[in-house]
Amino acid sequence: MHEETRLPRNGKEFILFLAIISILSVNIIGPLIMGFEFGFNKDVYFDTLQVIPFVWVCVVILVTFVANPLVTKLVPKFVKPTDSFNARVLFTILFSVTILSILLTIMGSWIGMGEISWEPFQRFFYSWPRNFFIAFWVETLIAQPIARLAMKKLHASQVRKTVKA
């Protein structure tokens, strides 16, 4: 059977894969959402940069303990073993982004405001579709492809080292 080179194969590779995706996502999605919410200017951008580390920690925790367990249960219900790699990736992205965008529309607002309030719930149906749309396309077109390319290069490097030995 052909071994997939675009995905992590062990825990260390998963950590690298998660780091690439989460760092790219948080640094692109956060400023875009804040820009659309409060305007694209230097002050908003610098305010966003101050909370990005906290949002990143939240993202890593949510991916590890909430999104991945749910996604690994959902994807097999929609994808058959004979479906392509791209179909699996697309469903994985769709479910991951849906789960994370729902949670982060609330929690990201709390982190940004520095307090827990009802405001994210009151604005949820206005904010969430925009947040989902931004996150879905950033994941699909930027973060995931870069992380998969990094895995492919890492695995090619491992093969070259094995062949030389």
Backbone as a chain_set.jsonl record, in Angstrom:
{"seq": "MHEETRLPRNGKEFILFLAIISILSVNIIGPLIMGFEFGFNKDVYFDTLQVIPFVWVCVVILVTFVANPLVTKLVPKFVKPTDSFNARVLFTILFSVTILSILLTIMGSWIGMGEISWEPFQRFFYSWPRNFFIAFWVETLIAQPIARLAMKKLHASQVRKTVKA", "coords": {"N": [[0.844, -1.193, 0.0], [0.48, 2.25, -0.753], [2.296, 4.661, 0.967], [1.305, 7.542, 2.69], [2.75, 10.657, 2.181], [2.198, 13.251, 2.789], [1.148, 13.748, 5.241], [1.481, 13.78, 8.851], [3.384, 11.18, 10.487], [3.977, 10.338, 13.002], [4.106, 11.214, 16.531], [5.921, 13.399, 16.939], [6.068, 14.499, 14.379], [3.397, 15.193, 14.09], [3.21, 17.247, 15.976], [4.872, 19.176, 14.766], [3.422, 19.555, 12.373], [0.951, 20.513, 13.412], [1.926, 22.825, 14.65], [2.822, 24.368, 12.448], [0.409, 24.742, 10.975], [-1.251, 25.963, 12.948], [0.18, 28.27, 13.749], [0.406, 29.706, 11.315], [-2.353, 29.992, 10.738], [-3.447, 31.4, 12.98], [-1.999, 33.775, 12.829], [-2.828, 34.818, 10.428], [-5.659, 34.586, 10.192], [-6.636, 35.802, 12.591], [-5.766, 38.654, 12.465], [-7.18, 39.305, 10.074], [-9.912, 38.885, 10.743], [-10.156, 40.715, 12.871], [-9.564, 43.051, 11.492], [-11.738, 43.239, 9.686], [-13.724, 43.54, 11.572], [-13.059, 45.846, 13.114], [-11.767, 47.617, 11.47], [-9.159, 48.123, 9.106], [-6.321, 49.026, 10.207], [-3.268, 50.352, 11.588], [-3.274, 50.479, 14.452], [-5.303, 48.649, 15.21], [-4.174, 46.331, 14.182], [-1.791, 46.097, 15.728], [-2.931, 45.85, 18.265], [-4.163, 43.396, 17.897], [-1.926, 41.747, 17.534], [-0.974, 41.631, 20.138], [-2.69, 39.872, 21.487], [-2.522, 37.529, 20.092], [-0.648, 35.42, 20.931], [-2.038, 34.281, 23.136], [-4.418, 33.461, 21.967], [-3.351, 31.591, 20.219], [-2.408, 29.578, 21.987], [-4.874, 28.764, 23.012], [-6.034, 27.789, 20.635], [-4.35, 25.584, 20.032], [-4.868, 23.938, 22.256], [-7.651, 23.522, 21.935], [-7.703, 22.26, 19.392], [-6.262, 19.912, 19.933], [-7.693, 18.649, 22.063], [-10.434, 18.87, 21.552], [-11.326, 19.416, 18.781], [-9.813, 17.555, 17.053], [-10.462, 14.938, 18.206], [-13.276, 14.912, 17.686], [-13.375, 15.306, 14.898], [-12.03, 13.039, 13.938], [-13.968, 11.149, 14.421], [-16.106, 12.049, 12.887], [-15.287, 12.307, 10.138], [-14.961, 9.621, 8.971], [-17.658, 8.939, 8.696], [-18.531, 10.317, 6.524], [-16.766, 9.938, 4.484], [-15.637, 7.452, 2.314], [-13.554, 4.485, 2.38], [-12.482, 4.226, -0.167], [-12.432, 6.763, -1.186], [-10.735, 9.737, -2.315], [-7.539, 11.175, -1.298], [-7.704, 13.961, -1.293], [-10.46, 14.351, -0.879], [-10.728, 13.397, 1.72], [-9.084, 15.228, 3.075], [-10.436, 17.627, 2.561], [-12.923, 17.214, 3.892], [-11.924, 16.926, 6.469], [-10.813, 19.478, 6.92], [-13.163, 21.008, 6.647], [-14.783, 20.082, 8.822], [-13.044, 20.568, 10.999], [-12.63, 23.363, 10.844], [-15.26, 24.245, 11.141], [-15.905, 23.406, 13.788], [-13.836, 24.677, 15.296], [-14.177, 27.377, 14.539], [-16.693, 27.979, 15.559], [-16.255, 27.671, 18.341], [-14.107, 29.483, 18.727], [-15.165, 31.886, 17.889], [-16.576, 32.655, 20.07], [-14.739, 32.252, 22.3], [-12.387, 33.479, 21.368], [-13.218, 36.104, 21.188], [-13.613, 36.645, 23.891], [-10.968, 36.427, 24.799], [-9.763, 38.508, 23.346], [-11.208, 40.737, 24.33], [-10.55, 40.572, 26.938], [-12.205, 39.742, 28.935], [-14.99, 37.803, 30.147], [-18.05, 37.765, 28.624], [-21.494, 38.324, 27.556], [-21.571, 39.331, 25.037], [-20.239, 38.082, 22.707], [-22.029, 35.967, 22.254], [-24.373, 37.335, 21.687], [-23.715, 38.548, 19.29], [-23.15, 36.42, 17.712], [-24.397, 35.143, 15.388], [-23.96, 37.025, 13.5], [-21.183, 37.333, 13.466], [-20.012, 34.698, 13.305], [-20.472, 33.412, 10.665], [-18.839, 34.994, 8.966], [-16.33, 34.647, 10.217], [-16.025, 31.862, 9.932], [-15.93, 31.645, 7.11], [-13.561, 33.101, 6.466], [-11.652, 31.594, 7.938], [-11.963, 29.035, 6.786], [-11.085, 29.363, 4.096], [-8.465, 30.301, 4.477], [-7.327, 28.091, 5.762], [-7.742, 26.107, 3.77], [-6.426, 27.104, 1.467], [-3.93, 28.135, 2.256], [-2.673, 27.518, 4.965], [-2.965, 24.634, 5.434], [-2.007, 23.483, 2.932], [0.696, 24.383, 3.028], [1.634, 23.148, 5.368], [1.316, 20.438, 4.644], [3.094, 20.331, 2.501], [5.465, 20.773, 3.898], [5.558, 18.4, 5.403], [5.801, 16.553, 3.328], [8.317, 17.246, 2.266], [9.887, 16.77, 4.535], [9.569, 13.98, 4.821], [10.661, 13.138, 2.389], [13.283, 13.922, 2.79], [13.952, 12.224, 4.902], [13.826, 9.766, 3.575], [15.951, 10.095, 1.74], [18.114, 10.197, 3.549], [17.966, 7.607, 4.582], [18.496, 6.091, 2.301], [21.119, 6.858, 1.74], [22.421, 5.769, 3.924]], "CA": [[0.0, 0.0, 0.0], [1.224, 3.498, -0.846], [2.337, 5.393, 2.234], [1.039, 8.968, 2.488], [3.887, 11.495, 2.592], [1.753, 14.622, 3.066], [0.587, 13.824, 6.59], [2.42, 13.316, 9.89], [3.383, 9.734, 10.723], [4.205, 10.047, 14.419], [3.789, 12.327, 17.43], [6.784, 14.563, 16.683], [5.634, 15.102, 13.111], [2.105, 15.826, 14.341], [3.471, 18.518, 16.665], [5.355, 20.095, 13.732], [2.281, 19.817, 11.49], [0.043, 21.371, 14.167], [2.574, 24.127, 14.853], [2.79, 25.111, 11.178], [-0.971, 25.146, 10.675], [-1.81, 26.878, 13.95], [0.877, 29.566, 13.704], [-0.047, 30.408, 10.106], [-3.777, 30.315, 10.852], [-3.681, 32.452, 13.98], [-1.389, 35.025, 12.376], [-3.554, 35.334, 9.255], [-7.095, 34.683, 10.47], [-6.871, 36.802, 13.645], [-5.746, 40.027, 11.945], [-8.248, 39.533, 9.101], [-11.186, 39.036, 11.459], [-10.122, 41.997, 13.597], [-9.634, 44.119, 10.496], [-13.121, 43.365, 9.228], [-14.561, 43.951, 12.704], [-12.73, 47.171, 13.657], [-11.089, 48.425, 10.473], [-7.782, 47.733, 8.799], [-5.366, 50.088, 10.481], [-2.1, 49.958, 12.374], [-3.622, 50.284, 15.86], [-6.038, 47.386, 15.322], [-3.209, 45.261, 13.925], [-0.914, 45.951, 16.895], [-3.754, 45.294, 19.342], [-4.34, 41.98, 17.572], [-0.66, 41.056, 17.792], [-0.8, 41.435, 21.584], [-3.482, 38.745, 21.986], [-2.278, 36.331, 19.283], [-0.082, 34.278, 21.679], [-3.076, 33.666, 23.969], [-5.324, 32.777, 21.05], [-2.627, 30.433, 19.703], [-2.457, 28.538, 23.024], [-6.261, 28.303, 23.012], [-6.224, 26.998, 19.409], [-3.646, 24.307, 20.182], [-5.615, 23.14, 23.233], [-8.92, 23.12, 21.323], [-7.432, 21.289, 18.327], [-5.814, 18.655, 20.522], [-8.635, 17.983, 22.952], [-11.832, 18.966, 21.126], [-11.541, 19.276, 17.339], [-9.306, 16.3, 16.49], [-11.291, 13.775, 18.561], [-14.561, 14.959, 16.977], [-13.14, 15.157, 13.459], [-11.695, 11.632, 13.643], [-15.215, 10.388, 14.449], [-17.011, 12.526, 11.843], [-14.806, 12.102, 8.77], [-15.314, 8.306, 8.414], [-19.092, 8.862, 8.409], [-18.788, 11.01, 5.266], [-15.769, 9.563, 3.486], [-15.457, 6.01, 2.179], [-12.14, 4.113, 2.242], [-12.048, 4.368, -1.561], [-12.391, 8.181, -1.564], [-9.384, 10.274, -2.517], [-6.86, 11.93, -0.249], [-8.257, 15.322, -1.295], [-11.793, 14.309, -0.256], [-10.501, 13.27, 3.164], [-8.542, 16.503, 3.559], [-11.493, 18.641, 2.508], [-13.85, 16.982, 4.996], [-11.201, 17.217, 7.708], [-10.769, 20.935, 7.044], [-14.53, 21.493, 6.862], [-15.21, 19.801, 10.194], [-12.151, 21.272, 11.936], [-12.912, 24.801, 10.803], [-16.588, 24.464, 11.715], [-15.813, 23.27, 15.244], [-12.971, 25.713, 15.86], [-14.725, 28.723, 14.324], [-17.78, 28.164, 16.521], [-15.672, 27.879, 19.678], [-13.254, 30.669, 18.787], [-15.983, 33.093, 17.763], [-16.886, 33.013, 21.463], [-13.551, 32.32, 23.158], [-11.472, 34.48, 20.826], [-13.741, 37.411, 21.604], [-13.309, 36.799, 25.313], [-9.524, 36.682, 24.931], [-9.518, 39.852, 22.825], [-11.795, 41.746, 25.219], [-9.973, 40.428, 28.272], [-13.263, 39.45, 29.895], [-16.065, 36.924, 29.703], [-19.31, 38.51, 28.566], [-22.518, 37.773, 26.672], [-21.494, 39.975, 23.724], [-20.01, 37.163, 21.587], [-23.248, 35.198, 22.002], [-25.343, 38.235, 21.077], [-23.27, 38.858, 17.932], [-22.681, 35.172, 17.132], [-24.895, 34.858, 14.035], [-23.353, 38.013, 12.612], [-19.734, 37.126, 13.426], [-19.547, 33.36, 12.979], [-20.342, 33.098, 9.236], [-17.65, 35.677, 8.449], [-15.162, 33.978, 10.777], [-15.927, 30.563, 9.275], [-15.515, 31.858, 5.722], [-12.148, 33.482, 6.477], [-10.855, 30.459, 8.416], [-12.021, 27.931, 5.816], [-10.24, 29.622, 2.939], [-7.068, 30.361, 4.922], [-6.91, 26.701, 5.974], [-7.761, 25.357, 2.516], [-5.511, 27.622, 0.45], [-2.616, 28.569, 2.757], [-2.082, 26.802, 6.104], [-2.896, 23.184, 5.218], [-1.053, 23.127, 1.872], [2.073, 24.619, 3.469], [1.965, 22.088, 6.334], [1.464, 19.179, 3.903], [4.352, 20.435, 1.76], [6.544, 20.57, 4.873], [5.598, 16.96, 5.698], [6.317, 15.863, 2.13], [9.756, 17.508, 2.222], [10.484, 16.069, 5.671], [9.6, 12.555, 4.506], [11.637, 12.957, 1.306], [14.592, 14.032, 3.433], [14.15, 10.973, 5.652], [14.111, 8.715, 2.593], [17.309, 10.328, 1.244], [19.051, 9.792, 4.604], [17.922, 6.148, 4.666], [19.15, 5.567, 1.101], [22.564, 7.112, 1.898], [22.988, 4.948, 5.004]], "C": [[0.884, 1.249, 0.0], [1.14, 4.261, 0.471], [2.189, 6.895, 1.954], [2.185, 9.804, 3.03], [3.469, 12.899, 2.99], [1.175, 14.813, 4.458], [1.611, 13.338, 7.61], [2.263, 11.821, 10.14], [3.593, 9.367, 12.189], [3.93, 11.316, 15.232], [4.611, 13.57, 17.177], [6.369, 15.275, 15.406], [4.276, 15.781, 13.279], [2.284, 17.18, 15.024], [3.958, 19.562, 15.665], [4.213, 20.523, 12.812], [1.302, 20.788, 12.15], [0.634, 22.763, 14.369], [2.512, 24.968, 13.587], [1.386, 25.636, 10.902], [-1.465, 26.197, 11.665], [-1.133, 28.24, 13.928], [0.455, 30.362, 12.48], [-1.493, 30.877, 10.266], [-4.018, 31.485, 11.801], [-3.139, 33.793, 13.496], [-2.038, 35.606, 11.125], [-5.018, 35.594, 9.603], [-7.388, 35.775, 11.502], [-6.854, 38.234, 13.133], [-6.83, 40.31, 10.908], [-9.597, 39.744, 9.79], [-11.236, 40.375, 12.187], [-10.213, 43.175, 12.634], [-11.049, 44.328, 9.985], [-14.036, 43.889, 10.332], [-14.343, 45.419, 13.083], [-12.019, 48.091, 12.673], [-9.639, 47.997, 10.307], [-6.875, 48.939, 9.014], [-4.29, 49.574, 11.439], [-2.451, 49.669, 13.828], [-4.351, 48.957, 16.087], [-5.072, 46.216, 15.138], [-2.309, 45.032, 15.142], [-1.674, 45.442, 18.118], [-3.957, 43.789, 19.142], [-3.071, 41.19, 17.882], [-0.448, 40.773, 19.277], [-1.573, 40.238, 22.115], [-3.228, 37.447, 21.221], [-1.639, 35.191, 20.074], [-1.116, 33.546, 22.535], [-4.083, 32.896, 23.112], [-4.65, 31.512, 20.517], [-2.658, 29.281, 20.715], [-3.86, 27.933, 23.074], [-6.527, 27.399, 21.804], [-5.575, 25.626, 19.562], [-4.398, 23.395, 21.152], [-6.927, 22.636, 22.621], [-8.722, 22.088, 20.216], [-7.136, 19.927, 18.94], [-6.921, 17.92, 21.271], [-10.098, 18.024, 22.51], [-11.972, 18.641, 19.633], [-11.065, 17.932, 16.799], [-10.119, 15.08, 16.919], [-12.641, 13.749, 17.832], [-14.389, 14.707, 15.487], [-12.819, 13.705, 13.106], [-12.928, 10.728, 13.715], [-16.138, 10.779, 13.294], [-16.563, 12.157, 10.431], [-15.168, 10.714, 8.22], [-16.805, 8.147, 8.093], [-19.43, 9.468, 7.037], [-17.851, 10.599, 4.14], [-15.605, 8.047, 3.491], [-13.959, 5.695, 2.057], [-11.605, 4.294, 0.82], [-11.969, 5.825, -2.021], [-10.952, 8.689, -1.578], [-8.83, 10.968, -1.275], [-7.467, 13.325, -0.148], [-9.647, 15.378, -0.666], [-11.648, 14.23, 1.256], [-10.023, 14.592, 3.753], [-9.634, 17.56, 3.595], [-12.515, 18.45, 3.639], [-13.189, 17.267, 6.338], [-11.144, 18.715, 7.947], [-12.16, 21.479, 7.36], [-14.975, 21.284, 8.308], [-14.347, 20.54, 11.213], [-12.477, 22.752, 12.006], [-14.286, 25.092, 11.4], [-16.522, 24.441, 13.24], [-15.023, 24.43, 15.842], [-13.55, 27.114, 15.681], [-15.896, 28.995, 15.262], [-17.204, 28.494, 17.899], [-14.88, 29.179, 19.764], [-14.001, 31.966, 18.514], [-16.352, 33.589, 19.156], [-15.599, 33.258, 22.251], [-12.529, 33.35, 22.672], [-11.904, 35.891, 21.193], [-13.428, 37.665, 23.074], [-11.835, 37.123, 25.524], [-9.21, 38.107, 24.485], [-10.037, 40.953, 23.727], [-11.178, 41.698, 26.609], [-11.01, 40.178, 29.345], [-14.28, 38.501, 29.284], [-17.36, 37.72, 29.768], [-20.276, 37.791, 27.633], [-22.393, 38.307, 25.249], [-21.202, 39.01, 22.571], [-21.227, 36.302, 21.254], [-24.29, 36.062, 21.289], [-24.998, 38.53, 19.629], [-22.917, 37.601, 17.125], [-23.121, 34.98, 15.679], [-24.488, 35.92, 13.017], [-21.871, 37.672, 12.398], [-19.324, 35.76, 12.898], [-19.468, 33.068, 11.48], [-19.109, 33.75, 8.601], [-16.389, 34.976, 8.931], [-14.94, 32.619, 10.13], [-15.378, 30.716, 7.866], [-14.027, 32.187, 5.643], [-11.287, 32.279, 6.857], [-10.831, 29.322, 7.404], [-11.065, 28.161, 4.648], [-8.764, 29.759, 3.31], [-6.536, 28.946, 5.125], [-6.761, 25.956, 4.653], [-6.668, 25.805, 1.544], [-4.107, 27.952, 0.945], [-2.047, 27.606, 3.792], [-1.918, 25.303, 5.853], [-1.936, 22.814, 4.081], [0.413, 23.33, 2.288], [2.504, 23.523, 4.444], [2.153, 20.749, 5.623], [2.741, 19.179, 3.064], [5.541, 20.218, 2.693], [6.681, 19.09, 5.226], [6.198, 16.19, 4.525], [7.833, 16.039, 2.026], [10.49, 16.788, 3.352], [10.619, 14.578, 5.364], [10.579, 12.258, 3.365], [13.055, 13.021, 1.86], [14.926, 12.761, 4.213], [14.501, 9.826, 4.725], [15.534, 8.857, 2.058], [18.347, 9.887, 2.268], [19.116, 8.271, 4.717], [18.668, 5.53, 3.49], [20.66, 5.735, 1.2], [23.199, 6.185, 2.938], [23.264, 3.529, 4.595]], "O": [[1.912, 1.29, 0.676], [0.057, 4.477, 1.015], [2.869, 7.442, 1.086], [2.554, 9.68, 4.198], [4.295, 13.669, 3.48], [0.759, 15.914, 4.816], [2.509, 12.568, 7.269], [1.17, 11.265, 10.024], [3.408, 8.212, 12.573], [3.566, 12.355, 14.679], [4.079, 14.68, 17.195], [6.324, 16.504, 15.356], [4.028, 16.827, 12.679], [1.594, 18.144, 14.693], [3.513, 20.709, 15.704], [4.058, 21.707, 12.51], [0.874, 21.763, 11.533], [-0.076, 23.764, 14.27], [2.184, 26.153, 13.646], [1.197, 26.822, 10.63], [-2.036, 27.21, 11.261], [-1.803, 29.263, 14.072], [0.175, 31.557, 12.583], [-1.814, 32.026, 9.963], [-4.713, 32.442, 11.458], [-3.756, 34.833, 13.729], [-1.815, 36.773, 10.801], [-5.549, 36.674, 9.344], [-8.294, 36.584, 11.304], [-7.822, 38.967, 13.337], [-7.353, 41.423, 10.853], [-10.332, 40.673, 9.457], [-12.239, 41.084, 12.125], [-10.863, 44.177, 12.929], [-11.508, 45.463, 9.865], [-15.006, 44.595, 10.059], [-15.299, 46.15, 13.341], [-11.703, 49.231, 13.013], [-8.988, 47.563, 11.257], [-6.688, 49.763, 8.118], [-4.412, 48.493, 12.016], [-1.959, 48.687, 14.385], [-4.053, 48.232, 17.037], [-5.151, 45.224, 15.862], [-2.092, 43.888, 15.541], [-1.124, 44.686, 18.919], [-3.925, 43.014, 20.098], [-3.139, 40.089, 18.429], [0.189, 39.782, 19.635], [-1.156, 39.637, 23.105], [-3.667, 36.38, 21.65], [-2.067, 34.05, 19.897], [-1.072, 32.32, 22.645], [-4.54, 31.817, 23.49], [-5.301, 30.477, 20.376], [-2.907, 28.136, 20.339], [-4.006, 26.714, 23.168], [-7.172, 26.36, 21.938], [-6.198, 24.611, 19.251], [-4.546, 22.201, 20.888], [-7.274, 21.465, 22.771], [-9.498, 21.137, 20.115], [-7.69, 18.912, 18.517], [-7.07, 16.706, 21.129], [-10.919, 17.28, 23.047], [-12.665, 17.691, 19.269], [-11.838, 17.23, 16.147], [-10.444, 14.25, 16.071], [-13.096, 12.686, 17.409], [-15.173, 13.975, 14.883], [-13.286, 13.198, 12.086], [-12.929, 9.647, 13.127], [-16.872, 9.936, 12.777], [-17.382, 11.737, 9.615], [-15.647, 10.63, 7.088], [-17.167, 7.291, 7.286], [-20.477, 9.172, 6.461], [-18.117, 10.883, 2.972], [-15.454, 7.434, 4.548], [-13.18, 6.565, 1.666], [-10.405, 4.493, 0.629], [-11.493, 6.099, -3.122], [-10.073, 8.127, -0.925], [-9.56, 11.296, -0.34], [-7.716, 13.818, 0.952], [-9.978, 16.351, 0.01], [-12.361, 14.915, 1.99], [-10.501, 15.021, 4.804], [-9.739, 18.31, 4.566], [-12.925, 19.423, 4.271], [-13.831, 17.795, 7.246], [-11.398, 19.175, 9.061], [-12.312, 22.318, 8.248], [-15.485, 22.207, 8.944], [-14.869, 21.081, 12.188], [-12.587, 23.326, 13.089], [-14.452, 26.092, 12.099], [-17.024, 25.349, 13.902], [-15.48, 25.085, 16.778], [-13.428, 27.951, 16.575], [-16.072, 30.127, 15.714], [-17.61, 29.465, 18.539], [-14.971, 29.898, 20.759], [-13.519, 33.041, 18.873], [-16.43, 34.794, 19.395], [-15.397, 34.34, 22.802], [-11.882, 34.015, 23.482], [-11.077, 36.759, 21.471], [-13.028, 38.766, 23.452], [-11.493, 37.988, 26.329], [-8.479, 38.828, 25.165], [-9.39, 41.989, 23.88], [-11.268, 42.662, 27.369], [-10.741, 40.374, 30.53], [-14.413, 38.408, 28.064], [-17.724, 38.271, 30.807], [-19.931, 36.79, 27.006], [-23.043, 37.788, 24.341], [-21.86, 39.104, 21.534], [-21.433, 35.946, 20.094], [-24.999, 35.588, 20.401], [-25.897, 38.743, 18.815], [-22.443, 37.7, 15.994], [-22.288, 34.682, 14.823], [-24.656, 35.73, 11.812], [-21.376, 37.722, 11.272], [-18.378, 35.667, 12.115], [-18.461, 32.511, 11.044], [-18.418, 33.126, 7.795], [-15.476, 34.735, 8.142], [-13.807, 32.256, 9.814], [-14.461, 29.994, 7.473], [-13.309, 31.603, 4.83], [-10.306, 31.977, 6.178], [-9.785, 28.709, 7.188], [-10.323, 27.259, 4.259], [-7.898, 29.37, 2.526], [-5.42, 28.635, 4.709], [-5.772, 25.256, 4.439], [-6.054, 24.974, 0.874], [-3.18, 28.041, 0.14], [-1.043, 26.944, 3.529], [-0.828, 24.764, 6.045], [-1.12, 21.908, 4.254], [1.272, 22.524, 1.93], [3.625, 23.023, 4.352], [3.065, 19.998, 5.968], [3.396, 18.146, 2.93], [6.512, 19.558, 2.323], [7.796, 18.58, 5.336], [7.007, 15.282, 4.717], [8.55, 15.083, 1.731], [11.583, 16.259, 3.151], [11.665, 13.982, 5.62], [11.252, 11.228, 3.382], [13.926, 12.258, 1.441], [16.061, 12.286, 4.178], [15.365, 9.007, 5.038], [16.251, 7.864, 1.933], [19.35, 9.272, 1.907], [20.19, 7.708, 4.924], [19.394, 4.551, 3.663], [21.407, 4.847, 0.787], [24.381, 5.855, 2.839], [23.74, 2.734, 5.405]]}, "num_chains": 1, "name": "protein.A"}
